[in-house]
Amino acid sequence: MTSFEFNGAVAVVTGGAGGIGKAVAARFGALGARVAVVDLNLDRAQEVADSIPGAIALAADVGDPDAVAAMVASVEASLGPIDLYFSNAGIATGPGLGDDEAWERSWRVHGMAHVYAARCVIPGMAQRGSGAMVITASAAGLLMMMQSAPYTVTKHASVAIAEWLAVNYGSSGVSLHCLCPQGVRTPMVTGGDGAGRSELEASGEIIEPSVVAAEVVAALRDGKFLILPHPQVHEYEKAKVADRDRWLAGMRRLLARVAGN
């Protein structure tokens, strides 16, 4: 697979108003891409776009198929056919098993949002024989977020969607990538009541969004599917596959330590 060419490429970044999305949008722009910064909060998206030469800002609910289709049409009308779609928007969900609303929101944002985007952009990429899509999942999609079932399950769905797309479109000239960071210094991690933060801090280093952005660019250039800004996640996943019972027992011990029991 050839290296992705950023200069002149049209790139969409969802969840682009902050955190990983903001850092990735800035990096894409610095490499010469024409960036569309997409977020629910148009004012914040515009602030990010204003810092990137030639960028535009749009508001869209990525969990709404009509909104995604309209956003893609607006980007292509303004900038041209989309070469790179970074499907990155994410939400924090309730603790434990969660309520029905938490599950519904999680499914839309962590699952169907990627499907809606793929339906809109991948057929065109495949027809042109070039393009890339990056889906932000999480280390939780390979391992677990012990304190939130909705987050864990729907991030597993993110990984599965990325894998399915890679199998079905990876021979058409479209490169597919799945980003699975662990702790990243974003409002989702540093804000709130700190419950999720304590779990992440117990699991490893919390890194800066700029580090994640650099890893995304490297994976696009190298044609690498799985993007692991925390390399230890690979070892954790191998341990899980090698002896699942032992891994589950270790996770129970970690949960007890995090909970202070």
C-alpha positions in Angstrom: 0.0 0.0 0.0 1.4 3.4 -1.0 2.0 6.1 1.6 -0.9 8.6 2.0 -0.2 12.0 0.5 -1.4 14.8 2.8 -0.5 17.8 0.7 -3.6 19.0 -1.0 -5.8 16.2 0.4 -9.3 17.0 1.7 -9.5 15.7 5.3 -12.6 15.6 7.6 -12.0 15.4 11.3 -15.0 14.7 13.5 -14.9 15.6 17.2 -12.4 18.2 15.9 -13.1 21.0 18.4 -10.8 19.5 21.1 -8.6 16.7 22.4 -7.4 14.2 19.8 -9.5 15.7 17.0 -8.1 19.2 17.5 -4.5 17.9 17.5 -5.0 15.7 14.4 -6.7 18.5 12.5 -3.8 20.8 13.2 -1.3 18.1 12.2 -3.2 17.4 8.9 -3.3 21.1 8.2 0.4 21.5 8.9 1.1 18.8 6.3 -0.9 20.7 3.6 -4.3 19.1 3.9 -7.4 21.1 3.4 -9.2 20.3 6.7 -12.9 20.3 7.6 -13.2 20.6 11.4 -16.5 18.9 12.4 -18.1 19.1 15.9 -21.4 19.5 17.6 -20.2 22.8 18.9 -19.7 25.0 15.8 -18.2 27.9 17.7 -15.4 25.7 19.1 -14.9 24.0 15.7 -14.6 27.5 14.1 -11.9 28.4 16.6 -9.9 25.4 15.6 -10.5 26.0 11.9 -9.4 29.6 12.3 -6.0 28.3 13.5 -5.5 26.1 10.4 -4.9 27.9 7.1 -7.7 27.1 4.6 -9.7 25.1 7.1 -13.5 25.2 7.4 -15.8 24.4 10.3 -19.1 22.6 10.3 -21.5 21.5 13.0 -22.9 17.9 12.7 -24.3 15.2 14.9 -22.3 12.2 13.7 -24.9 9.9 15.2 -27.6 11.2 12.7 -27.3 9.7 9.2 -29.0 12.7 7.6 -26.6 15.1 9.3 -23.6 13.1 8.3 -24.7 13.0 4.6 -25.4 16.7 4.7 -22.0 17.4 6.2 -20.2 15.3 3.7 -22.0 17.0 0.8 -21.1 20.4 2.3 -17.4 19.5 2.6 -17.3 18.2 -1.0 -19.1 21.3 -2.3 -16.6 23.6 -0.5 -13.3 21.6 -0.7 -13.8 18.8 -3.2 -13.9 15.0 -2.9 -12.9 13.7 0.6 -9.6 11.9 0.6 -9.3 11.3 4.3 -12.0 10.8 6.9 -11.0 10.8 10.6 -14.1 9.4 12.4 -13.1 10.5 15.8 -16.1 11.8 17.8 -16.6 10.1 21.1 -18.6 10.5 24.3 -18.1 9.5 28.0 -20.8 7.2 29.2 -22.4 6.4 32.5 -20.7 4.0 35.1 -21.5 0.4 35.5 -24.1 -1.2 33.3 -25.5 2.2 32.4 -29.0 3.2 31.6 -30.8 2.9 28.2 -30.0 6.4 27.2 -26.3 5.8 27.8 -26.4 2.7 25.6 -28.4 4.4 22.8 -26.0 7.4 22.7 -23.0 5.1 22.8 -24.2 2.9 20.0 -24.9 6.0 17.8 -21.6 7.8 18.4 -19.2 4.8 18.8 -20.9 2.5 16.3 -23.3 3.8 13.8 -21.4 7.1 13.3 -18.6 5.1 11.6 -21.1 3.2 9.5 -22.9 6.4 8.4 -19.5 8.0 7.4 -18.4 4.9 5.6 -21.6 4.7 3.5 -21.0 8.3 2.5 -17.3 8.4 1.7 -15.9 5.0 1.1 -17.7 4.1 -2.2 -16.3 7.3 -3.8 -12.8 6.5 -2.5 -13.0 3.0 -3.8 -14.2 4.3 -7.2 -11.2 6.7 -7.3 -8.9 3.9 -6.1 -7.5 6.1 -3.3 -8.4 7.5 0.1 -8.2 6.6 3.8 -10.5 6.3 6.8 -9.4 6.3 10.4 -11.8 5.1 13.1 -11.0 6.2 16.7 -11.8 3.3 18.9 -9.9 2.9 22.2 -7.7 0.5 24.0 -11.0 -0.4 25.7 -12.1 -1.8 22.4 -9.3 -4.3 22.5 -9.3 -4.8 26.3 -11.8 -3.2 28.6 -13.0 0.0 30.4 -13.9 -1.8 33.7 -16.1 1.0 35.0 -18.4 1.4 32.0 -20.1 -1.4 30.1 -21.6 0.9 27.4 -18.2 2.4 26.6 -16.4 -1.0 26.5 -19.0 -2.7 24.4 -19.4 0.1 21.8 -15.7 0.7 21.5 -15.4 -3.1 20.7 -17.9 -2.3 18.0 -15.7 0.5 16.7 -12.8 -2.0 16.3 -15.0 -4.6 14.6 -16.4 -2.0 12.1 -12.8 -0.9 11.2 -11.8 -4.5 10.7 -14.8 -5.3 8.5 -14.1 -2.2 6.4 -10.4 -3.2 6.1 -11.3 -6.6 4.8 -14.0 -5.5 2.4 -12.3 -2.3 1.0 -8.6 -2.8 1.7 -8.0 -4.2 -1.8 -9.7 -1.2 -3.5 -7.0 1.3 -2.9 -8.7 2.6 0.3 -6.6 2.3 3.5 -8.4 1.6 6.8 -7.0 2.4 10.2 -8.2 1.9 13.8 -6.8 4.1 16.5 -6.8 2.5 20.0 -5.2 4.8 22.6 -5.3 4.3 26.3 -5.1 7.4 28.5 -4.9 10.7 26.6 -5.0 14.2 28.2 -8.4 15.3 26.9 -11.4 16.8 28.6 -13.1 13.4 28.5 -10.3 12.1 30.7 -9.4 15.1 32.9 -13.0 16.3 33.4 -15.9 14.8 35.3 -15.7 13.0 38.6 -12.4 11.3 37.9 -13.6 7.8 38.1 -12.5 6.9 34.6 -9.3 8.9 35.1 -8.3 6.7 38.1 -8.7 3.6 36.0 -6.6 5.0 33.2 -3.9 6.3 35.5 -3.7 2.8 37.1 -3.3 1.3 33.6 -0.4 3.4 32.2 0.8 6.8 31.2 -1.6 9.5 30.1 -0.2 11.1 27.0 -0.7 14.3 25.1 -3.0 14.6 22.1 -0.1 15.7 19.9 1.6 12.3 20.5 -1.5 10.6 19.2 -1.7 12.9 16.2 1.9 12.0 15.3 1.1 8.3 15.5 -1.9 8.7 13.2 0.2 10.4 10.6 2.8 7.7 10.8 0.2 4.9 10.4 -1.3 6.7 7.4 2.1 7.0 5.8 3.0 3.3 6.6 -0.3 1.8 5.7 -0.6 0.3 9.2 -4.1 -0.7 10.3 -3.9 -0.7 14.2 -2.6 2.5 15.7 -1.4 2.0 19.3 0.0 5.2 20.8 0.5 3.2 24.0 2.7 0.2 22.8 2.0 -1.8 26.0 -1.6 -2.3 24.8 -0.3 -4.8 22.3 1.2 -6.8 25.2 -2.0 -6.6 27.2 -4.0 -7.8 24.2 -1.6 -10.8 23.7 -2.0 -11.7 27.4 -5.7 -11.6 27.1 -5.7 -13.9 24.1 -3.2 -16.3 25.5 -5.0 -17.0 28.8 -8.4 -15.2 29.1 -9.2 -16.6 32.6 -5.9 -15.3 33.9 -6.4 -12.0 32.2 -9.9 -11.6 33.7 -8.6 -12.4 37.2 -5.9 -9.7 36.7 -8.6 -7.2 35.7 -10.6 -8.0 38.8 -7.5 -7.3 40.9 -7.0 -4.0 39.1 -10.6 -3.1 39.5 -10.4 -3.7 43.3 -7.3 -1.6 43.5 -8.8 1.3 41.5 -12.0 1.1 43.6 -9.9 1.1 46.8 -11.4 -2.2 48.0 
